[in-house]
Amino acid sequence: MSKKYSLNFEYLDLRGVPCPVNYIRSSLAAEKITPNHFLKIDLDKGEPEKMVLSGLREAGFHVKIISDTSSWLTLKVSQGDCSD
């Protein structure tokens, strides 16, 4: 479920979404971000974490873990040439 905020980011909650659907959704959403904007993703740990992190990084996006709990984490995704 994606929600657009008036700030400079879009939010995607992929907790409970199976692989590879979570990677596909995150990749499609990341392709839509513009400079000075970012995508915030909540994601289950384990295989989803590995698939999404490596896939987005290989696609040239800057990916940072901004929150880490025992069962899920939050990622901040921006274009590769953007700073934190």
C-alpha distances in whole Angstrom, upper triangle without the diagonal:
4,7,10,13,17,18,18,14,11,8,6,6,8,10,12,10,14,16,16,13,11,14,13,10,11,14,13,11,14,16,15,16,20,22,22,18,16,13,12,10,11,12,15,18,21,20,16,18,21,19,16,19,22,20,19,22,24,22,24,21,22,20,21,20,20,19,20,21,22,19,16,16,15,16,16,17,19,21,24,27,25,26,24
4,7,10,13,14,14,11,7,6,5,7,9,12,14,13,16,18,17,14,12,14,13,10,10,13,11,9,12,14,12,13,16,19,19,15,13,10,10,10,11,13,16,20,22,21,18,18,21,19,16,19,21,19,18,21,23,21,22,19,20,18,19,19,19,19,20,21,23,21,17,17,14,14,14,14,16,18,22,24,22,23,22
4,6,10,11,12,9,6,6,7,9,12,15,17,16,20,21,21,18,16,17,17,13,13,16,14,11,13,16,13,13,16,18,18,14,13,10,10,11,13,15,19,22,25,24,21,21,24,22,19,21,24,22,20,23,25,23,23,20,21,19,20,20,19,19,21,22,25,22,19,18,15,15,15,15,17,19,22,24,22,23,21
4,7,8,9,7,5,7,9,12,15,18,21,20,23,24,23,20,18,19,18,15,14,16,14,11,13,15,12,11,13,16,15,11,11,10,11,13,15,18,21,24,27,27,23,23,25,24,21,22,25,23,20,23,25,23,23,20,20,19,20,20,19,20,23,24,27,25,22,20,17,16,15,15,15,18,21,22,20,21,20
4,5,7,6,6,8,11,14,17,20,23,22,25,26,26,23,21,22,21,18,17,19,18,14,15,17,14,13,14,16,14,11,11,11,11,14,16,19,23,25,28,29,25,24,27,26,22,23,26,25,22,24,27,25,24,21,20,20,20,20,18,19,23,24,27,26,22,20,17,17,15,15,16,18,22,22,19,20,19
4,7,8,9,11,15,18,21,23,26,26,29,30,29,27,24,25,24,21,20,21,20,16,17,19,15,14,14,15,13,11,12,13,14,17,19,22,26,29,32,32,28,27,30,29,25,26,29,27,24,26,29,26,25,22,22,22,22,22,20,22,25,27,30,29,25,23,20,19,17,17,17,19,22,22,19,20,19
4,6,8,11,14,17,20,23,26,26,29,29,29,26,24,24,24,21,19,21,20,16,16,18,15,13,13,13,11,8,10,11,12,15,18,21,25,27,30,30,27,25,28,28,24,24,27,26,22,24,27,25,23,20,19,19,19,20,17,19,23,25,28,27,24,21,17,17,14,15,14,17,20,20,16,17,15
4,7,10,14,17,20,22,26,25,27,27,27,25,22,22,22,19,17,18,17,14,13,15,12,9,9,10,7,5,7,9,10,14,17,20,24,26,28,29,25,24,26,25,21,21,24,23,19,21,23,21,20,16,16,16,16,18,16,19,22,24,28,27,23,20,16,15,12,12,11,13,16,16,13,14,13
4,7,10,13,16,18,22,21,24,24,23,21,18,18,19,16,13,15,15,11,11,13,11,8,10,11,9,5,5,5,7,10,13,16,20,22,25,25,21,20,23,22,18,18,21,20,17,18,21,19,18,15,14,14,14,15,14,16,19,22,25,23,20,17,13,12,9,9,9,12,15,16,13,14,13
4,7,10,13,16,19,18,21,21,21,18,16,16,16,13,11,13,12,8,9,12,10,8,11,13,12,8,7,5,6,9,12,14,18,21,23,23,19,19,21,20,16,17,20,19,16,18,21,19,18,15,15,14,15,16,15,16,19,21,24,22,18,16,13,12,10,10,11,13,17,18,16,17,15
4,7,10,12,15,15,18,19,19,16,13,15,15,12,10,13,13,9,11,14,12,11,14,16,15,11,9,6,5,6,8,11,15,18,20,21,17,16,19,19,15,16,19,18,16,18,21,19,19,16,16,14,14,14,13,14,16,18,21,19,15,13,10,10,9,10,12,15,18,20,18,19,17
4,6,9,12,11,14,15,15,13,10,11,12,9,8,11,11,8,10,13,13,12,16,18,18,14,11,7,6,5,6,9,12,15,18,18,14,14,17,16,13,14,17,16,14,17,20,18,19,16,16,14,15,14,14,14,16,17,19,17,13,12,10,10,10,11,14,16,19,22,20,21,19
4,6,9,9,12,14,15,12,9,12,13,10,10,13,14,12,13,17,16,16,20,22,21,17,14,11,8,6,5,7,10,13,16,16,12,13,16,16,13,15,18,17,16,19,21,20,22,18,19,16,16,14,14,13,14,15,16,14,11,10,9,10,12,13,17,19,22,25,23,23,21
4,6,5,9,10,11,9,6,9,11,8,8,12,13,12,13,17,17,17,21,23,23,19,16,12,10,7,6,5,7,11,13,13,9,10,14,13,10,13,16,15,15,18,20,19,21,18,19,16,16,15,15,14,15,15,16,12,10,10,10,11,13,14,17,20,22,25,24,24,22
4,6,9,11,13,11,9,12,14,12,12,15,17,15,17,20,21,21,24,26,26,22,19,15,13,9,6,5,5,9,11,12,9,10,14,14,12,14,17,17,17,20,22,22,23,21,21,17,17,15,16,14,13,12,13,9,7,9,10,12,15,16,20,23,25,28,26,26,24
4,6,10,12,10,9,12,14,13,14,17,18,17,19,22,23,23,27,29,29,25,22,18,16,12,10,8,7,10,12,12,9,12,15,14,14,16,19,19,19,22,23,23,25,23,24,20,21,18,19,17,16,15,14,11,10,12,14,16,19,20,23,26,27,31,29,30,27
4,7,9,7,6,9,11,10,11,14,15,15,17,19,20,21,25,27,28,24,21,17,16,12,10,8,8,11,12,11,8,11,14,12,12,15,17,16,17,20,21,21,23,21,22,19,20,18,20,18,18,17,17,13,12,14,14,15,18,18,22,24,25,29,28,29,27
4,6,6,6,9,10,11,12,14,16,17,18,20,22,23,27,29,30,26,23,19,18,14,13,10,9,11,11,9,7,11,13,11,11,15,16,15,17,20,20,20,23,22,23,20,21,20,22,20,19,19,18,14,13,15,16,17,20,20,23,25,26,30,29,30,28
3,5,6,7,9,10,11,13,14,16,17,19,21,22,26,28,29,26,22,19,18,15,14,11,10,12,10,7,6,10,10,8,9,13,13,12,14,17,17,17,20,19,21,18,20,19,21,21,19,20,19,16,14,16,17,17,19,19,22,23,24,28,28,29,27
4,5,5,6,9,10,11,12,14,15,17,19,21,24,27,28,25,22,18,18,15,15,12,13,14,13,9,8,11,11,8,9,12,13,11,13,16,16,16,19,18,20,18,20,20,22,22,21,22,22,18,17,17,18,17,19,18,21,22,23,26,26,28,27
4,5,5,6,9,10,11,12,14,15,17,19,23,25,26,23,20,17,17,14,14,12,13,15,15,12,9,12,13,10,10,14,15,12,14,17,17,17,20,18,20,18,20,20,22,22,21,22,22,18,16,17,17,17,19,17,20,21,23,26,26,28,27
4,6,5,6,8,10,11,12,14,16,17,21,23,24,21,17,14,13,10,10,8,10,12,12,10,7,9,11,9,7,11,13,11,11,15,16,15,18,16,18,15,17,16,18,18,18,18,19,16,13,13,13,13,15,14,17,19,20,24,23,25,23
4,6,5,6,9,10,10,12,15,16,19,21,22,20,16,13,14,11,12,10,12,13,13,10,7,9,10,6,5,9,10,7,8,12,12,12,14,13,15,13,16,16,18,19,18,20,20,18,15,14,14,13,14,13,15,17,18,21,21,23,22
4,6,5,6,9,10,11,13,15,18,21,23,20,17,14,15,13,14,13,15,17,17,14,11,13,13,10,9,12,13,9,10,14,14,12,15,14,17,16,18,19,21,22,22,23,24,21,18,18,17,15,16,14,16,17,19,22,22,24,24
4,5,5,6,9,10,11,13,17,20,21,18,15,12,12,10,12,11,14,16,17,15,12,13,15,12,10,13,14,12,11,15,16,14,16,15,17,15,18,18,19,20,21,22,23,20,17,16,15,14,15,13,15,16,19,22,21,23,22
4,6,5,6,9,10,11,15,17,18,15,12,9,10,8,10,10,13,15,16,14,11,11,13,10,7,10,12,9,8,12,13,12,13,11,13,12,14,14,16,17,18,20,21,18,15,14,12,10,11,9,12,13,15,19,18,20,19
4,5,5,6,9,10,14,16,18,15,13,10,12,11,14,13,16,17,18,16,13,13,14,11,8,10,11,8,7,10,11,9,11,10,12,12,15,16,18,20,21,23,24,22,18,17,15,13,13,10,11,12,14,17,17,19,19
4,6,5,7,10,13,16,18,15,13,11,13,12,15,15,18,20,21,19,16,16,17,14,12,14,15,12,10,14,14,11,13,12,15,15,18,19,21,22,23,25,27,24,21,19,17,15,15,12,13,13,16,18,18,21,21
4,5,5,7,11,14,15,12,10,7,10,10,13,14,17,20,21,19,16,16,18,15,12,14,16,13,11,14,15,13,14,12,14,13,16,17,18,20,21,23,25,23,19,17,15,13,12,10,11,12,15,17,17,19,19
4,5,5,9,11,13,10,8,6,9,10,14,14,18,19,21,19,16,15,16,14,11,12,13,11,8,11,13,10,10,8,10,10,13,15,17,19,20,23,25,23,19,17,14,12,10,7,8,8,11,14,13,16,16
4,6,8,11,14,11,10,10,13,14,17,18,21,23,24,22,19,18,19,16,13,15,15,12,10,12,13,10,10,9,12,13,16,19,20,22,24,27,29,26,23,21,18,15,14,10,10,9,11,14,14,17,18
4,6,10,12,10,10,9,13,14,18,19,22,24,26,24,21,21,22,19,16,17,19,16,13,16,17,13,14,12,14,15,18,20,21,23,25,27,30,27,24,22,19,16,14,11,10,10,13,15,15,18,18
4,7,9,6,6,7,11,13,17,18,22,24,25,24,21,20,21,20,16,17,18,16,13,15,16,13,13,10,12,13,15,18,18,21,23,26,28,27,23,20,17,14,12,9,7,7,11,12,11,14,14
4,6,5,8,10,13,16,20,22,25,27,29,28,24,23,24,23,19,19,21,19,15,16,18,15,14,12,13,15,17,20,20,23,26,28,31,30,26,23,20,17,14,11,8,7,11,11,10,13,14
4,5,8,11,15,17,21,23,27,28,30,29,26,24,25,24,21,20,21,20,16,17,18,16,14,12,12,14,16,19,19,23,26,29,32,31,27,24,20,17,14,11,8,7,10,8,7,10,12
4,7,11,13,17,20,23,26,27,29,29,26,24,26,25,21,20,22,21,17,18,20,18,16,13,12,14,15,18,17,21,24,27,30,29,26,22,19,16,12,11,8,8,11,10,7,9,10
4,7,10,13,17,19,23,25,27,27,23,22,23,23,19,18,21,19,16,17,19,17,15,12,12,13,14,16,16,19,22,25,28,27,23,20,16,14,10,9,7,8,12,12,9,11,10
4,7,10,13,16,19,21,23,23,20,18,20,19,15,15,17,17,13,14,17,15,14,10,10,10,11,13,13,15,18,21,24,23,19,16,13,10,7,5,5,8,11,12,9,10,10
4,6,10,12,16,18,20,20,17,15,17,17,13,13,16,15,11,13,16,15,14,10,10,9,11,12,12,14,16,19,22,20,16,14,10,8,6,5,6,10,12,14,12,13,12
4,7,10,14,15,18,19,15,14,16,16,13,13,16,16,13,15,18,17,16,13,12,10,10,10,9,11,13,15,18,17,13,10,7,6,5,6,9,13,15,17,15,15,13
4,6,10,12,15,15,12,11,14,13,10,11,14,14,12,14,17,16,17,13,13,10,10,10,10,10,12,14,16,14,10,8,5,5,7,8,11,14,17,19,17,18,15
4,7,10,13,14,11,10,13,14,11,12,16,16,14,16,19,19,20,17,16,13,12,10,10,9,10,11,13,11,7,6,4,6,9,11,15,18,20,23,21,20,18
4,7,9,10,7,7,10,11,9,10,13,14,13,15,18,18,19,17,16,13,13,10,12,10,10,10,12,9,5,5,6,8,11,12,16,19,20,24,22,22,20
4,7,8,6,6,10,11,10,12,14,15,16,17,20,20,22,19,19,15,15,12,14,12,10,10,9,6,4,6,9,11,14,16,20,22,23,27,25,25,23
4,7,6,5,8,10,10,11,13,15,16,17,19,20,22,20,19,15,14,12,14,12,9,9,8,6,5,7,10,11,15,17,20,23,23,27,25,25,23
4,6,5,6,9,10,11,12,14,16,17,18,20,22,20,20,16,16,14,17,15,12,12,11,9,9,10,13,14,18,18,22,24,24,28,27,27,25
4,5,5,6,9,10,11,12,14,15,16,18,20,19,19,16,17,15,18,17,15,15,14,12,11,12,15,15,18,18,22,23,23,27,27,27,25
4,6,5,6,8,10,10,12,14,15,16,18,17,17,14,15,14,16,15,14,14,14,11,10,10,12,12,15,15,19,21,21,25,24,25,23
4,6,5,6,8,10,11,12,14,15,17,15,15,11,12,10,13,13,11,12,13,10,8,8,10,9,13,13,17,19,19,22,22,22,20
4,6,5,6,8,10,11,12,14,16,15,15,12,13,12,16,15,14,15,15,14,12,12,13,12,15,15,18,19,19,22,22,22,21
4,6,6,6,8,10,10,12,14,14,15,12,14,14,17,18,16,18,18,16,14,13,14,13,15,14,17,18,18,22,22,23,22
4,6,5,6,8,10,10,12,11,12,10,12,12,15,15,15,17,18,15,13,12,12,10,12,11,14,15,15,19,19,20,19
4,6,6,6,9,10,11,9,10,7,9,9,13,14,14,16,17,16,13,11,11,9,10,10,12,14,13,17,17,17,16
4,6,5,6,9,10,10,11,9,12,12,16,17,17,19,20,19,16,15,15,12,14,12,14,15,14,17,18,19,19
4,6,5,6,9,9,11,10,13,14,18,19,19,21,22,20,18,16,16,13,14,12,14,14,13,17,18,19,19
4,5,5,7,6,8,7,11,13,16,18,18,21,22,20,17,15,14,11,11,8,10,10,10,14,14,16,16
4,5,5,5,6,6,10,12,16,18,18,21,23,22,19,16,15,12,12,9,10,10,9,12,13,14,15
4,5,7,10,10,14,16,19,21,22,25,26,24,21,19,19,15,15,13,13,12,10,14,16,17,18
4,6,9,11,14,17,20,22,23,26,27,25,22,20,19,15,15,11,11,10,9,12,14,17,18
4,7,9,13,16,19,21,23,26,28,26,23,20,19,15,14,10,9,7,5,9,11,13,15
4,6,10,13,15,18,20,23,25,24,20,17,15,12,10,7,6,5,4,8,9,11,12
4,7,10,12,16,17,21,23,23,19,16,14,10,8,6,5,6,5,8,8,8,9
4,7,9,12,14,17,19,19,15,12,10,7,6,5,7,9,9,11,11,11,10
4,6,9,11,15,17,17,14,10,9,6,5,7,9,12,11,14,12,11,9
4,6,7,11,13,14,11,7,6,5,6,9,12,15,15,17,15,14,11
4,7,10,14,14,11,8,6,6,7,10,13,16,17,18,16,14,11
4,7,10,11,8,5,5,7,9,13,16,19,20,22,20,18,15
4,7,8,6,4,7,9,12,15,18,22,22,24,22,21,17
4,6,5,6,9,12,15,18,22,25,26,28,26,24,21
4,6,8,12,15,18,21,24,28,28,31,29,27,24
4,7,11,14,17,20,23,27,27,30,28,28,25
4,7,10,14,16,20,23,24,27,25,24,21
4,7,10,13,16,20,21,23,21,20,18
4,7,10,13,17,18,21,18,18,15
4,6,10,13,14,17,15,14,12
4,7,10,12,14,12,11,9
4,7,9,11,10,11,9
4,6,8,6,8,8
4,6,5,9,10
4,6,8,10
4,7,10
4,7
4
